[in-house]
Amino acid sequence: MSGGRSIKREIISLIAILILFLLIFQVIIPNISGVPTPFTVVTSGSMRPTLEPGDFIIVVGCDPYQLKEGDIIVFKVPWSENMIVHRIIKVERGPDGPIFYTKGDN
């Protein structure tokens, strides 16, 4: 009987640990990083040789007014399901904030 109880406790402990990890990755890390999706994977070769397809990157929110030419940013466009990872090549002032022109490294 005690063997069954031990297995039950291990399963409950494992479930509790999984819930804790989900909480950390879904709630705590996005709040700390300032972005809803703090992790992403590079999906294309456009940033070679700096980043390779399949590279795992951590995304941190920042003040867009602090970004400058040469910085790498991650953004979403309506025509793609993937996050875009590109380098800023030009920054202009727009009526609603900065406008970033980006390009891959290759």
FIKETI-340423 format. One record per residue: x, y, z negated of N, C-alpha, C in turn; residue number from 1; residue in one letter. Coordinates in steps of 0.02 Angstrom, whole numbers, plus 50000, padded with zeros to 5 digits. Each point is the difference from the previous one (the first is absolute). Layout:
atom n.c1 X&n.c2 Y&n.c3 Z&ca.c1 X&ca.c2 Y&ca.c3 Z&c.c1 X&c.c2 Y&c.c3 Z&seq NUM&type a
...
END
This chain:
atom n.c1 50041&n.c2 49940&n.c3 50000&ca.c1 49959&ca.c2 50060&ca.c3 50000&c.c1 50043&c.c2 50063&c.c3 50000&seq 1&type m
atom n.c1 50056&n.c2 49999&n.c3 49964&ca.c1 50042&ca.c2 50060&ca.c3 49997&c.c1 50034&c.c2 50014&c.c3 50067&seq 2&type s
atom n.c1 50012&n.c2 49948&n.c3 50041&ca.c1 50029&ca.c2 50010&ca.c3 50066&c.c1 49953&c.c2 50039&c.c3 50045&seq 3&type g
atom n.c1 49935&n.c2 49986&n.c3 49996&ca.c1 49950&ca.c2 50036&ca.c3 50038&c.c1 49996&c.c2 50073&c.c3 49979&seq 4&type g
atom n.c1 50005&n.c2 50012&n.c3 49935&ca.c1 49998&ca.c2 50068&ca.c3 49974&c.c1 50061&c.c2 50040&c.c3 50023&seq 5&type r
atom n.c1 50057&n.c2 49967&n.c3 50002&ca.c1 50063&ca.c2 50032&ca.c3 50021&c.c1 49995&c.c2 50021&c.c3 50073&seq 6&type s
atom n.c1 49973&n.c2 49957&n.c3 50042&ca.c1 49993&ca.c2 50016&ca.c3 50071&c.c1 49951&c.c2 50058&c.c3 50009&seq 7&type i
atom n.c1 49946&n.c2 49998&n.c3 49961&ca.c1 49950&ca.c2 50053&ca.c3 50003&c.c1 50031&c.c2 50067&c.c3 49981&seq 8&type k
atom n.c1 50041&n.c2 50001&n.c3 49948&ca.c1 50034&ca.c2 50062&ca.c3 49978&c.c1 50048&c.c2 50024&c.c3 50053&seq 9&type r
atom n.c1 50036&n.c2 49954&n.c3 50032&ca.c1 50047&ca.c2 50020&ca.c3 50053&c.c1 49963&c.c2 50031&c.c3 50059&seq 10&type e
atom n.c1 49943&n.c2 49971&n.c3 50018&ca.c1 49960&ca.c2 50027&ca.c3 50055&c.c1 49974&c.c2 50069&c.c3 49982&seq 11&type i
atom n.c1 49975&n.c2 50008&n.c3 49939&ca.c1 49975&ca.c2 50065&ca.c3 49978&c.c1 50057&c.c2 50051&c.c3 49999&seq 12&type i
atom n.c1 50058&n.c2 49980&n.c3 49977&ca.c1 50058&ca.c2 50045&ca.c3 49999&c.c1 50020&c.c2 50021&c.c3 50071&seq 13&type s
atom n.c1 50000&n.c2 49952&n.c3 50046&ca.c1 50017&ca.c2 50014&ca.c3 50069&c.c1 49950&c.c2 50049&c.c3 50031&seq 14&type l
atom n.c1 49936&n.c2 49990&n.c3 49988&ca.c1 49948&ca.c2 50045&ca.c3 50025&c.c1 50010&c.c2 50070&c.c3 49971&seq 15&type i
atom n.c1 50015&n.c2 50004&n.c3 49936&ca.c1 50011&ca.c2 50065&ca.c3 49967&c.c1 50060&c.c2 50036&c.c3 50032&seq 16&type a
atom n.c1 50053&n.c2 49963&n.c3 50014&ca.c1 50059&ca.c2 50030&ca.c3 50031&c.c1 49983&c.c2 50025&c.c3 50071&seq 17&type i
atom n.c1 49963&n.c2 49960&n.c3 50038&ca.c1 49981&ca.c2 50021&ca.c3 50067&c.c1 49957&c.c2 50063&c.c3 49998&seq 18&type l
atom n.c1 49953&n.c2 50003&n.c3 49954&ca.c1 49958&ca.c2 50060&ca.c3 49992&c.c1 50043&c.c2 50060&c.c3 49982&seq 19&type i
atom n.c1 50048&n.c2 49991&n.c3 49957&ca.c1 50046&ca.c2 50054&ca.c3 49980&c.c1 50039&c.c2 50025&c.c3 50061&seq 20&type l
atom n.c1 50027&n.c2 49954&n.c3 50040&ca.c1 50037&ca.c2 50021&ca.c3 50060&c.c1 49954&c.c2 50037&c.c3 50049&seq 21&type f
atom n.c1 49939&n.c2 49976&n.c3 50010&ca.c1 49953&ca.c2 50035&ca.c3 50043&c.c1 49987&c.c2 50070&c.c3 49975&seq 22&type l
atom n.c1 49990&n.c2 50007&n.c3 49935&ca.c1 49989&ca.c2 50065&ca.c3 49970&c.c1 50059&c.c2 50046&c.c3 50013&seq 23&type l
atom n.c1 50060&n.c2 49974&n.c3 49989&ca.c1 50060&ca.c2 50040&ca.c3 50011&c.c1 50005&c.c2 50022&c.c3 50073&seq 24&type i
atom n.c1 49991&n.c2 49954&n.c3 50047&ca.c1 50009&ca.c2 50016&ca.c3 50071&c.c1 49942&c.c2 50040&c.c3 50030&seq 25&type f
atom n.c1 49940&n.c2 49992&n.c3 49974&ca.c1 49942&ca.c2 50034&ca.c3 50029&c.c1 49981&c.c2 50065&c.c3 49965&seq 26&type q
atom n.c1 50020&n.c2 50008&n.c3 49937&ca.c1 49979&ca.c2 50059&ca.c3 49962&c.c1 50059&c.c2 50042&c.c3 49977&seq 27&type v
atom n.c1 50045&n.c2 49969&n.c3 49964&ca.c1 50053&ca.c2 50038&ca.c3 49967&c.c1 50051&c.c2 50027&c.c3 50051&seq 28&type i
atom n.c1 50026&n.c2 49958&n.c3 50044&ca.c1 50051&ca.c2 50023&ca.c3 50047&c.c1 49973&c.c2 50053&c.c3 50048&seq 29&type i
atom n.c1 49939&n.c2 49993&n.c3 50029&ca.c1 49974&ca.c2 50054&ca.c3 50042&c.c1 49993&c.c2 50066&c.c3 49962&seq 30&type p
atom n.c1 49981&n.c2 49998&n.c3 49937&ca.c1 49995&ca.c2 50062&ca.c3 49961&c.c1 50068&c.c2 50031&c.c3 49987&seq 31&type n
atom n.c1 50050&n.c2 49959&n.c3 49988&ca.c1 50067&ca.c2 50026&ca.c3 49988&c.c1 50030&c.c2 50027&c.c3 50065&seq 32&type i
atom n.c1 49992&n.c2 49964&n.c3 50055&ca.c1 50031&ca.c2 50020&ca.c3 50063&c.c1 49963&c.c2 50058&c.c3 50034&seq 33&type s
atom n.c1 49937&n.c2 50010&n.c3 49984&ca.c1 49962&ca.c2 50054&ca.c3 50030&c.c1 49971&c.c2 49983&c.c3 50068&seq 34&type g
atom n.c1 50003&n.c2 49938&n.c3 50020&ca.c1 49972&ca.c2 49979&ca.c3 50064&c.c1 49957&c.c2 49938&c.c3 49990&seq 35&type v
atom n.c1 49947&n.c2 49992&n.c3 50041&ca.c1 49957&ca.c2 49941&ca.c3 49991&c.c1 50032&c.c2 49934&c.c3 50019&seq 36&type p
atom n.c1 50048&n.c2 50002&n.c3 50045&ca.c1 50034&ca.c2 49939&ca.c3 50022&c.c1 50075&c.c2 50010&c.c3 49990&seq 37&type t
atom n.c1 50026&n.c2 49983&n.c3 49940&ca.c1 50070&ca.c2 50015&ca.c3 49986&c.c1 50051&c.c2 49954&c.c3 50033&seq 38&type p
atom n.c1 49977&n.c2 49947&n.c3 50032&ca.c1 50045&ca.c2 49953&ca.c3 50033&c.c1 49975&c.c2 49990&c.c3 50071&seq 39&type f
atom n.c1 50046&n.c2 49994&n.c3 50046&ca.c1 49981&ca.c2 49984&ca.c3 50069&c.c1 50058&c.c2 49962&c.c3 50033&seq 40&type t
atom n.c1 49985&n.c2 49970&n.c3 50056&ca.c1 50050&ca.c2 49963&ca.c3 50038&c.c1 50009&c.c2 50034&c.c3 50067&seq 41&type v
atom n.c1 50061&n.c2 50009&n.c3 50021&ca.c1 50015&ca.c2 50029&ca.c3 50065&c.c1 49977&c.c2 49950&c.c3 50053&seq 42&type v
atom n.c1 49958&n.c2 50023&n.c3 50047&ca.c1 49970&ca.c2 49953&ca.c3 50048&c.c1 50029&c.c2 50005&c.c3 50070&seq 43&type t
atom n.c1 50040&n.c2 50051&n.c3 50013&ca.c1 50029&ca.c2 50005&ca.c3 50067&c.c1 50075&c.c2 50013&c.c3 49996&seq 44&type s
atom n.c1 50031&n.c2 50001&n.c3 50057&ca.c1 50072&ca.c2 50012&ca.c3 50004&c.c1 50017&c.c2 50073&c.c3 50013&seq 45&type g
atom n.c1 49951&n.c2 50045&n.c3 49995&ca.c1 50012&ca.c2 50070&ca.c3 50017&c.c1 50049&c.c2 50035&c.c3 49954&seq 46&type s
atom n.c1 50012&n.c2 49974&n.c3 49940&ca.c1 50045&ca.c2 50032&ca.c3 49953&c.c1 50069&c.c2 49966&c.c3 49997&seq 47&type m
atom n.c1 50013&n.c2 49954&n.c3 50047&ca.c1 50066&ca.c2 49969&ca.c3 50002&c.c1 50053&c.c2 50052&c.c3 50014&seq 48&type r
atom n.c1 50058&n.c2 49998&n.c3 49973&ca.c1 50029&ca.c2 49950&ca.c3 49956&c.c1 49987&c.c2 50014&c.c3 49926&seq 49&type p
atom n.c1 49966&n.c2 50056&n.c3 49984&ca.c1 49989&ca.c2 50017&ca.c3 49930&c.c1 49956&c.c2 49949&c.c3 49965&seq 50&type t
atom n.c1 49944&n.c2 49983&n.c3 50030&ca.c1 49953&ca.c2 49951&ca.c3 49973&c.c1 49985&c.c2 49948&c.c3 50053&seq 51&type l
atom n.c1 49995&n.c2 49938&n.c3 49979&ca.c1 49985&ca.c2 49944&ca.c3 50046&c.c1 49928&c.c2 49977&c.c3 49990&seq 52&type e
atom n.c1 49969&n.c2 49971&n.c3 50053&ca.c1 49934&ca.c2 49971&ca.c3 49991&c.c1 50002&c.c2 49948&c.c3 49944&seq 53&type p
atom n.c1 49950&n.c2 50003&n.c3 49957&ca.c1 49997&ca.c2 49954&ca.c3 49944&c.c1 50030&c.c2 50028&c.c3 49936&seq 54&type g
atom n.c1 50036&n.c2 50057&n.c3 50005&ca.c1 50027&ca.c2 50031&ca.c3 49939&c.c1 49942&c.c2 50022&c.c3 49956&seq 55&type d
atom n.c1 50008&n.c2 49988&n.c3 49936&ca.c1 49951&ca.c2 50019&ca.c3 49949&c.c1 50021&c.c2 50067&c.c3 49973&seq 56&type f
atom n.c1 49956&n.c2 50050&n.c3 50002&ca.c1 50019&ca.c2 50066&ca.c3 49974&c.c1 49951&c.c2 50023&c.c3 49946&seq 57&type i
atom n.c1 50026&n.c2 50041&n.c3 49955&ca.c1 49960&ca.c2 50029&ca.c3 49947&c.c1 49985&c.c2 50072&c.c3 50020&seq 58&type i
atom n.c1 49936&n.c2 50018&n.c3 49995&ca.c1 49977&ca.c2 50066&ca.c3 50020&c.c1 49986&c.c2 50041&c.c3 49938&seq 59&type v
atom n.c1 50026&n.c2 50061&n.c3 49998&ca.c1 49990&ca.c2 50044&ca.c3 49943&c.c1 49970&c.c2 50065&c.c3 50026&seq 60&type v
atom n.c1 49947&n.c2 50024&n.c3 49967&ca.c1 49968&ca.c2 50062&ca.c3 50019&c.c1 50045&c.c2 50060&c.c3 49986&seq 61&type g
atom n.c1 49990&n.c2 50053&n.c3 50037&ca.c1 50040&ca.c2 50061&ca.c3 49988&c.c1 49960&c.c2 50060&c.c3 50025&seq 62&type c
atom n.c1 50026&n.c2 50058&n.c3 49985&ca.c1 49970&ca.c2 50063&ca.c3 50023&c.c1 50019&c.c2 50008&c.c3 50074&seq 63&type d
atom n.c1 49950&n.c2 50003&n.c3 50045&ca.c1 50017&ca.c2 50004&ca.c3 50072&c.c1 50040&c.c2 50063&c.c3 50017&seq 64&type p
atom n.c1 49995&n.c2 50052&n.c3 49960&ca.c1 50038&ca.c2 50061&ca.c3 50013&c.c1 50075&c.c2 49991&c.c3 49986&seq 65&type y
atom n.c1 50018&n.c2 49946&n.c3 49965&ca.c1 50071&ca.c2 49986&ca.c3 49985&c.c1 50033&c.c2 49958&c.c3 50054&seq 66&type q
atom n.c1 49960&n.c2 49971&n.c3 50045&ca.c1 50028&ca.c2 49958&ca.c3 50053&c.c1 50036&c.c2 50042&c.c3 50052&seq 67&type l
atom n.c1 50053&n.c2 49971&n.c3 50029&ca.c1 50040&ca.c2 50036&ca.c3 50049&c.c1 50022&c.c2 49954&c.c3 50057&seq 68&type k
atom n.c1 50028&n.c2 50029&n.c3 50051&ca.c1 50026&ca.c2 49961&ca.c3 50056&c.c1 50050&c.c2 49949&c.c3 49974&seq 69&type e
atom n.c1 49995&n.c2 49939&n.c3 50025&ca.c1 50045&ca.c2 49947&ca.c3 49979&c.c1 49970&c.c2 49953&c.c3 49948&seq 70&type g
atom n.c1 49948&n.c2 50023&n.c3 49965&ca.c1 49967&ca.c2 49957&ca.c3 49950&c.c1 49960&c.c2 49945&c.c3 50035&seq 71&type d
atom n.c1 49995&n.c2 49942&n.c3 49969&ca.c1 49959&ca.c2 49946&ca.c3 50026&c.c1 49934&c.c2 50001&c.c3 49963&seq 72&type i
atom n.c1 49945&n.c2 49999&n.c3 50039&ca.c1 49933&ca.c2 50001&ca.c3 49969&c.c1 49960&c.c2 49939&c.c3 50024&seq 73&type i
atom n.c1 49949&n.c2 49984&n.c3 49961&ca.c1 49954&ca.c2 49945&ca.c3 50016&c.c1 49931&c.c2 50031&c.c3 50004&seq 74&type v
atom n.c1 49964&n.c2 49986&n.c3 50055&ca.c1 49934&ca.c2 50029&ca.c3 50009&c.c1 49955&c.c2 49953&c.c3 50039&seq 75&type f
atom n.c1 49936&n.c2 50015&n.c3 49998&ca.c1 49949&ca.c2 49959&ca.c3 50033&c.c1 49970&c.c2 50041&c.c3 50057&seq 76&type k
atom n.c1 49989&n.c2 49967&n.c3 50056&ca.c1 49967&ca.c2 50031&ca.c3 50057&c.c1 49936&c.c2 49961&c.c3 50014&seq 77&type v
atom n.c1 49948&n.c2 50034&n.c3 50026&ca.c1 49936&ca.c2 49966&ca.c3 50010&c.c1 50001&c.c2 49943&c.c3 50051&seq 78&type p
atom n.c1 50047&n.c2 50001&n.c3 50047&ca.c1 50000&ca.c2 49950&ca.c3 50053&c.c1 50041&c.c2 49937&c.c3 49984&seq 79&type w
atom n.c1 50026&n.c2 49996&n.c3 49939&ca.c1 50040&ca.c2 49941&ca.c3 49982&c.c1 49982&c.c2 49977&c.c3 49930&seq 80&type s
atom n.c1 50001&n.c2 49934&n.c3 49990&ca.c1 49989&ca.c2 49973&ca.c3 49933&c.c1 50064&c.c2 50003&c.c3 49958&seq 81&type e
atom n.c1 50057&n.c2 50007&n.c3 50033&ca.c1 50065&ca.c2 50000&ca.c3 49965&c.c1 50019&c.c2 50070&c.c3 49977&seq 82&type n
atom n.c1 50038&n.c2 50002&n.c3 49947&ca.c1 50029&ca.c2 50063&ca.c3 49977&c.c1 50058&c.c2 50016&c.c3 50048&seq 83&type m
atom n.c1 50009&n.c2 50064&n.c3 50015&ca.c1 50054&ca.c2 50022&ca.c3 50044&c.c1 50057&c.c2 50025&c.c3 49956&seq 84&type i
atom n.c1 50060&n.c2 49977&n.c3 50015&ca.c1 50061&ca.c2 50022&ca.c3 49964&c.c1 50044&c.c2 50034&c.c3 50052&seq 85&type v
atom n.c1 50008&n.c2 50066&n.c3 49994&ca.c1 50040&ca.c2 50038&ca.c3 50048&c.c1 50039&c.c2 50055&c.c3 49964&seq 86&type h
atom n.c1 50048&n.c2 50027&n.c3 50036&ca.c1 50041&ca.c2 50055&ca.c3 49974&c.c1 49971&c.c2 50067&c.c3 50025&seq 87&type r
atom n.c1 50000&n.c2 50050&n.c3 49957&ca.c1 49977&ca.c2 50066&ca.c3 50020&c.c1 50054&c.c2 50032&c.c3 50044&seq 88&type i
atom n.c1 49979&n.c2 50023&n.c3 50060&ca.c1 50047&ca.c2 50033&ca.c3 50044&c.c1 49987&c.c2 50075&c.c3 50005&seq 89&type i
atom n.c1 49940&n.c2 50022&n.c3 49978&ca.c1 49983&ca.c2 50071&ca.c3 50003&c.c1 49943&c.c2 50013&c.c3 49951&seq 90&type k
atom n.c1 50002&n.c2 50057&n.c3 49966&ca.c1 49946&ca.c2 50020&ca.c3 49955&c.c1 49977&c.c2 50069&c.c3 50021&seq 91&type v
atom n.c1 49934&n.c2 50008&n.c3 50007&ca.c1 49971&ca.c2 50065&ca.c3 50016&c.c1 49949&c.c2 50017&c.c3 49946&seq 92&type e
atom n.c1 49989&n.c2 50064&n.c3 49991&ca.c1 49947&ca.c2 50022&ca.c3 49954&c.c1 49934&c.c2 49999&c.c3 50037&seq 93&type r
atom n.c1 49951&n.c2 49968&n.c3 49970&ca.c1 49933&ca.c2 49999&ca.c3 50028&c.c1 49953&c.c2 50037&c.c3 49955&seq 94&type g
atom n.c1 49939&n.c2 50014&n.c3 50022&ca.c1 49952&ca.c2 50037&ca.c3 49959&c.c1 49980&c.c2 49962&c.c3 49936&seq 95&type p
atom n.c1 50005&n.c2 49934&n.c3 50002&ca.c1 49981&ca.c2 49959&ca.c3 49942&c.c1 50060&c.c2 49967&c.c3 49966&seq 96&type d
atom n.c1 50060&n.c2 50021&n.c3 50017&ca.c1 50059&ca.c2 49969&ca.c3 49971&c.c1 50050&c.c2 49983&c.c3 50054&seq 97&type g
atom n.c1 50054&n.c2 49966&n.c3 49981&ca.c1 50052&ca.c2 49984&ca.c3 50049&c.c1 49976&c.c2 49949&c.c3 50051&seq 98&type p
atom n.c1 50027&n.c2 50007&n.c3 50060&ca.c1 49987&ca.c2 49952&ca.c3 50054&c.c1 50067&c.c2 49965&c.c3 50015&seq 99&type i
atom n.c1 49999&n.c2 49934&n.c3 49997&ca.c1 50061&ca.c2 49962&ca.c3 50009&c.c1 50001&c.c2 49966&c.c3 50069&seq 100&type f
atom n.c1 50056&n.c2 50009&n.c3 50034&ca.c1 50012&ca.c2 49964&ca.c3 50062&c.c1 50050&c.c2 49944&c.c3 49982&seq 101&type y
atom n.c1 49983&n.c2 49940&n.c3 50020&ca.c1 50042&ca.c2 49943&ca.c3 49979&c.c1 50021&c.c2 49958&c.c3 50060&seq 102&type t
atom n.c1 50051&n.c2 49959&n.c3 49987&ca.c1 50026&ca.c2 49956&ca.c3 50052&c.c1 50037&c.c2 49943&c.c3 49965&seq 103&type k
atom n.c1 50001&n.c2 49942&n.c3 50032&ca.c1 50041&ca.c2 49945&ca.c3 49976&c.c1 50074&c.c2 50015&c.c3 50011&seq 104&type g
atom n.c1 50043&n.c2 49963&n.c3 49968&ca.c1 50072&ca.c2 50012&ca.c3 50006&c.c1 50030&c.c2 49975&c.c3 50065&seq 105&type d
atom n.c1 49966&n.c2 49957&n.c3 50038&ca.c1 50032&ca.c2 49976&ca.c3 50061&c.c1 49963&c.c2 50024&c.c3 50062&seq 106&type n
END
